[in-house]
Amino acid sequence: MSEQDAPSIDTAKPHSARMYDYYLGGKTHYEADVQAAEAVVTKLPEIVTAARANRDFMIRVTRTLAAEYGVRQFLDIGSGIPTEPNLHQVAQSVAPEARVVYTDNDPIVLQYA
């Protein structure tokens, strides 16, 4: 994709990927994302715990699939903003030959591609 084809990123509007990054303690979010995320936290205080549990689940499942079941190819649909450890890091810590395809449609996520 060329720069002129790349979609613009409106940092004045919150985005779920950047809000999720905020819940995980990441750095790729803007004031609009923080405000929206905090509004969700007031209504659903367990959202931060749920986001971290989701991340921990990905790590456990990836390790198990690679170590115990011999899975060597992974597809991460809606991968979001990179957060360490990334899926490929987890898989390759068990099986260095493991391969991962990341997919997403969020312009800010695509900047990390």
N, C-alpha and C positions, 0 to 999 in steps of 0.2 A: 504494500500500500504506500503510495507517495504521500508527502506531507499535505499536499493540496486535497487529497482524497480522505485524509484522516479526519474523523469527526472531532468537533471542538468539545472541550470539557467546560461545562458551566459549573464553576465552583460555588456559585451563589445558591444553587439548588442541591439539597441533600441527595445522596445516592446510597443505595443499600450496601454496595461493596465497601464504600468508604466508612459507612456506619459500622459494619462488621469489623473492619480494620480497627476502628476506635474501640469497640468492645474487647478486642483482643490485645489492646494496648499498643497498637501499631502507630506509625507516624504519617501514614498517607491518607489524611483526611483534612477537611477544611472546617471553618467555623459553622457553616450551614449544616454539615454532617454532625458535628458535635452537638449543636442545638437540637437537631432532630433525634439523635441517639439518646440524649438526656431526657427528652420528652417521652421517649419509649420507656426508658428506665423508670420514670415516675409511675407509669402505668403497669409496667411489667419488670419489677426489680430483678427477677431471675434471668433476664436476658443475657447479662454478662456471663453468668455461670453456664447458661445453655450454650453460648458461643464457644466458650472454652471447652466444654464437654464435647461439643461437635468436633473441635480440632483434635482433642485427645483421642476420640473415637477413630478419626482418620488415621492417626499414627498407629494405634493398636491394630486396626484391621489391615493396614498396609504391611506392617511387620509380620503379622500372622499369615497373610496370603503369600508373601514372599518366602518366609522361612519354612512354614509347615505344608504349604500346598504347591510350591514351586511356580507361582505366578510370576511372570517376568515382563508382562505388558500391562500398563495401567492407562486408563482414560479418565481424566479429571474434567468433567463437564461443569462449567460455571466455576472455574478455579478461583476467581477473585484475586485480590491483591496479594502478591507473594508474602508469606509469613513463614519464618523459619521455625521448625524444619519444614521445608517444602516436601511434597509427596515424593519427588524423585530422590531427595536426600534420604528419606526414610527407607524407600525401597532399595536404593543402592547401598545403604549401610548393611543390608542383609545380603543382597545379590547385586554386585557391581555391574552386571550386564543388564539389569532391569532398565526398561525404557518407559517413558511417560509422555503422553500427549496431553497438553493443557488446552482447553477451549474456553472462550468467554466472548461476550459481545459488548462489554463495557469499555469505552474508549480509554479510560485511565488504566484499566487492567492490560489492555493491548499495548500500552507504552512499555510494559515490562517484557513483552514477547521477544 
